[in-house]
């Protein structure tokens, strides 16, 4: 609930959905251990952290708000929950090998003289791991690289 309150207070006042998505991604990454360098991902010891929480709670069900070192799956789940609670539409996509990511539909800035309502929204993948808040257009090589090991 604290995350929802904080996200509502700091992210909802932003002017555009694009800005809200970027700010929410940065918020989620900050709560889950911060950005991680791509070549140092194997050193990010999230498994031990999750095991300690399970041991402390004496339960295999881990509340998402207790996780402070999360990877793709944890971050994508938290992003989805918070986005829905503050009114940002997104999807949670689950891949292989504990990969998960969020996709959002956003309208890119319209060129001068063209109303934004005439431009169809495009799907972007939200980076929550390496460069939190970076938006990758669906179908690009960088988006494919983010979704795979």
C-alpha positions, 0 to 999 in steps of 0.5 A: 500500500505504501508503494501505491500511495507513493506512486500515486503522489509522485507519478500521477501529477506528471503531464503525459502517459510517457512521462508517467511510464518512465517515472514508474519504471524508475520507481520500480527499479529503485525499489527492487535494487536499482539498475543492473549492468547487463554483463553483471546480471549473474552477480545480482544475488536475488535468489538468496534474498527471496529465500531469506524472506521465505524463511523469515515468513515461514511461507513460500508466498512472498509479498511483492512489497517485501522484495528489495532485490528483484529481477525481471519477473519481480520488477515486471509484476510490481510495475503491472500492479502499480500501473493498474492502480494508478491508471496506466494501461500495460500488459505483463508478458511472461517469457522463458527462464524467469523473464517477464516484461511489460508492454505499454501502448504509447503515442509518439510525439506528432510532427508539427501540423498533424493532430496526435489523435491521428497517430496510432499508438505503438507498443513499447517494452519498458526496461526495468533492469538495465536502463530503467525507464528506457522504452524499446519499440516492439519488434526492434533488435534491442526489444528482442535482446531484452526479452531473451537471455 
